[in-house]
Amino acid sequence: MARPEQVLLLEPQHELRFRGPFTDVVTSTLKLANPTERNVCFKVKTTAPRRYCVRPNSGVIDAGTSINVSVMLQPFDYDPNEKSKHKFMVQSVLAPPDMTDTEAVWKEAKPEDLMDSKLRCVFDMPTENEKTHDMDSNKISSLSKSESSTLSMKSMAAGLDDGDVKKIMEECKRLQTEVQRLREENKQIRQEDDGLRMRKSTVMSAPHSSPALRVKEEGLSSRMIALIVLFFVVGVIVGKLAL
C-alpha cells in the first residue's frame, strides 16, 4: 500500500542549499507548515547526522501553524564527490486527539500512517570573483564602521563648550609639567637606589637591615606607585582631549 501524501508544506520543497566556503557553520532554514485541522508530529532525519545540527529535529506542529527548522552544516573540507551522499527526510504522522506522549505515537504508528518528504543538499562554492567581492564588501563595511566611530567621537567633542576645552588643556599642561618633574625625581631616585644597592651589598653579612635603608626603600616604592597612577590619569585626560 502506498503511503499517504505529505500533509506538511515544506519550504524549500526539494533541496537545502548551503553556500561555502565551509570553514564555518552554514545554516539553511527549512519551514514546515501544517495547513490541516489536526496536530502533526514530525521528525527531520539525515544521511549524514555527524555533519549537521538540526534544531528542532522533532516535535509537534499545531493545526494551522508553522515552524522553522535550522539545519546547521558543520565546518568540513569540501569534497565534490560527497555532495550526492547528503540527503534529508521529513517524516510526519497525524497526532491523535488524546495524545500525551509523542514517542508513543511514533511507536504505535503503522507504516501506512507515516508520511515523508525527501530533500537533497546542494553545496554552492563561491567563484574567485565572488570571493574578491565578499572581501571588498567586508573592507567597505569595516571602513563604514570606522567612519561612524570617528563621526561619533567628533560629535562628542562638539558637545563640549570652549570653557570645558580650556579646562582640559590647562589640566593637561599641568599634568605634563608634573610628569616631567616626576621623571626628574625618578631619575634621582634611581641614582640614589644604585647607591643604596652598593651600600647594601657591603652590609649583607649583617643580621638585620638598617632602619634608614628600609625607610628609603619604602619611600622609593611609594614614589614609583604615585608615578604609575599619574601616568594612568594623564592617559585618560589625553584620551578625552583626543575625542
Salt bridges, closest charged atoms under 4 A:
GLU15 OE2 - ARG17 NH1 2.62
GLU15 OE1 - ARG120 NH2 2.90
GLU82 OE2 - ARG51 NH1 3.08
GLU82 OE2 - HIS86 NE2 3.53
ASP116 OD2 - ARG3 NH1 2.65
ASP116 OD1 - LYS118 NZ 3.58
ASP124 OD1 - ARG17 NH2 2.99
GLU128 OE2 - LYS131 NZ 3.75
GLU130 OE1 - ARG19 NH2 3.29
GLU171 OE2 - ARG174 NH2 2.76
GLU178 OE2 - ARG181 NH2 2.29
GLU185 OE1 - ARG181 NH1 3.16
GLU185 OE2 - ARG223 NE 3.17
GLU192 OE1 - LYS216 NZ 3.11
ASP193 OD2 - ARG197 NH2 3.22
GLU217 OE2 - LYS200 NZ 3.74
